[in-house]
Structures are given as C-alpha cells and as structure tokens.
Amino acid sequence: MSKATDFSERRAQLNDIVMKYAGLNTKRFLNLDTQIYKDGALPEKTKEMLGLVASLVLRCDDCISYHLLNCQQQGVTSEELEEILAVGLIVGGSITIPHLRRALELWDELPPASSHPR
C-alpha cells in the first residue's frame, strides 16, 4: 500500500471515530475547516499551498500530508512545490527539515498532475 493511500484511509477511519463522538462545537470547527479552503478571493489551489506552508512551519506531519495530497490534486507542479517548501523552510528554520524530507518522500510517490508535468 502506498503512503498516500495508507494516510488517506487511516485519516478517514479516524475521522469516522471523531464524528461518532463529535458535539456541535467540533462539528462547527470541522465544517469551518472545510469551508475555508474553498474558492473565494483566493483560489482553492492557493489556499492549499498556504495550508502546506503553515503545516510545515507548525511541523504537523498529518497536516503536511493532507495539504500535500490536496496540492497534488489542485495541479501543483514539482517546481511550485519546491518554492512552497522553501518558503516554509525559511520561515520555520532548520527544525522543519525532517518534515520537508517526509513531504518530499510522499510527493515522490504521487503521480504528476495530468496538466502539470513534473
């Protein structure tokens, strides 16, 4: 099983458990999280790139994987990804390097976006 598939399946399983116990406040927060990344003044692709940078700086591997997979679905190229991660690296410093490594390991196994060759 690929890292991307494993991550996505495990995340779905855990989300099911969260929703089993979720009260109104948790449901509202999760809905806001979903809504904030939709197209608005900024397109969804840009918001996912911002989410990836923030996740790298905060050193959240689950968040990095989530936004990385969404960036790939939005057509982010390898060249764009390198610049996205460079912004996170400069803001977050050398402590983000292990997370950058894992992000690139996951990216390396993903197929390139059909309209954006690597």
Secondary structure in CASP SS format (residue, H / E / C, confidence):
PFRMAT SS
TARGET T0000
AUTHOR 0000-0000-0000
METHOD secondary structure of the structure
MODEL  1
M C 1.00
S C 1.00
K H 1.00
A H 1.00
T H 1.00
D H 1.00
F H 1.00
S H 1.00
E H 1.00
R H 1.00
R H 1.00
A H 1.00
Q H 1.00
L H 1.00
N H 1.00
D H 1.00
I H 1.00
V H 1.00
M H 1.00
K H 1.00
Y H 1.00
A C 1.00
G C 1.00
L H 1.00
N H 1.00
T H 1.00
K H 1.00
R H 1.00
F H 1.00
L H 1.00
N H 1.00
L H 1.00
D H 1.00
T H 1.00
Q H 1.00
I H 1.00
Y C 1.00
K C 1.00
D C 1.00
G C 1.00
A C 1.00
L C 1.00
P C 1.00
E H 1.00
K H 1.00
T H 1.00
K H 1.00
E H 1.00
M H 1.00
L H 1.00
G H 1.00
L H 1.00
V H 1.00
A H 1.00
S H 1.00
L H 1.00
V H 1.00
L H 1.00
R C 1.00
C C 1.00
D H 1.00
D H 1.00
C H 1.00
I H 1.00
S H 1.00
Y H 1.00
H H 1.00
L H 1.00
L H 1.00
N H 1.00
C H 1.00
Q H 1.00
Q H 1.00
Q C 1.00
G C 1.00
V C 1.00
T C 1.00
S H 1.00
E H 1.00
E H 1.00
L H 1.00
E H 1.00
E H 1.00
I H 1.00
L H 1.00
A H 1.00
V H 1.00
G H 1.00
L H 1.00
I H 1.00
V H 1.00
G H 1.00
G C 1.00
S H 1.00
I H 1.00
T H 1.00
I H 1.00
P H 1.00
H H 1.00
L H 1.00
R H 1.00
R H 1.00
A H 1.00
L H 1.00
E H 1.00
L H 1.00
W H 1.00
D H 1.00
E H 1.00
L C 1.00
P C 1.00
P C 1.00
A E 1.00
S C 1.00
S C 1.00
H E 1.00
P C 1.00
R C 1.00
END
